[in-house]
Amino acid sequence: PHFHLHIIPRREGDEINLASWWRSKVKEVDKEKLKELAEKLKI
């Protein structure tokens, strides 16, 4: 198991929407490319 914490500086009135911020960080990955990478990483 592991733990990590995101620290996002805030200022009063910044009106940040964490849900939309997080969605902007998520990337779609081609499943075939992931499969190829997994094969390369196998020992």
Distance bins in CASP14 RR format, pairs under 12 A and 6 or more apart:
PFRMAT RR
TARGET T0000
AUTHOR 0000-0000-0000
RMODE 2
METHOD distances of the structure
MODEL  1
6 18 0 0 0 0 1 0 0 0 0 0 0
6 21 0 0 0 0 1 0 0 0 0 0 0
6 22 0 0 0 0 1 0 0 0 0 0 0
6 25 0 0 0 0 1 0 0 0 0 0 0
8 14 0 0 0 0 1 0 0 0 0 0 0
8 16 1 0 0 1 0 0 0 0 0 0 0
8 17 0 0 0 0 0 1 0 0 0 0 0
8 18 1 0 0 1 0 0 0 0 0 0 0
8 21 1 0 0 1 0 0 0 0 0 0 0
8 22 0 0 0 0 1 0 0 0 0 0 0
8 25 0 0 0 0 0 1 0 0 0 0 0
9 16 0 0 0 0 1 0 0 0 0 0 0
10 16 1 0 0 1 0 0 0 0 0 0 0
10 17 0 0 0 0 0 1 0 0 0 0 0
10 18 0 0 0 0 1 0 0 0 0 0 0
10 21 0 0 0 0 0 1 0 0 0 0 0
14 21 0 0 0 0 0 1 0 0 0 0 0
15 21 0 0 0 0 0 1 0 0 0 0 0
16 22 0 0 0 0 0 1 0 0 0 0 0
16 24 0 0 0 0 0 1 0 0 0 0 0
17 23 0 0 0 0 1 0 0 0 0 0 0
17 24 0 0 0 0 0 1 0 0 0 0 0
18 24 0 0 0 0 0 1 0 0 0 0 0
18 25 0 0 0 0 0 1 0 0 0 0 0
19 25 0 0 0 0 0 1 0 0 0 0 0
19 26 0 0 0 0 0 1 0 0 0 0 0
20 26 0 0 0 0 0 1 0 0 0 0 0
27 33 0 0 0 0 0 1 0 0 0 0 0
27 34 0 0 0 0 0 1 0 0 0 0 0
28 34 0 0 0 0 0 1 0 0 0 0 0
29 35 0 0 0 0 0 1 0 0 0 0 0
29 36 0 0 0 0 0 1 0 0 0 0 0
29 37 0 0 0 0 1 0 0 0 0 0 0
29 38 0 0 0 0 0 1 0 0 0 0 0
30 36 0 0 0 0 1 0 0 0 0 0 0
30 37 0 0 0 0 0 1 0 0 0 0 0
31 37 0 0 0 0 0 1 0 0 0 0 0
31 38 0 0 0 0 0 1 0 0 0 0 0
32 38 0 0 0 0 0 1 0 0 0 0 0
32 39 0 0 0 0 0 1 0 0 0 0 0
33 39 0 0 0 0 0 1 0 0 0 0 0
33 40 0 0 0 0 0 1 0 0 0 0 0
34 40 0 0 0 0 0 1 0 0 0 0 0
34 41 0 0 0 0 0 1 0 0 0 0 0
35 41 0 0 0 0 0 1 0 0 0 0 0
35 42 0 0 0 0 0 1 0 0 0 0 0
36 42 0 0 0 0 0 1 0 0 0 0 0
END
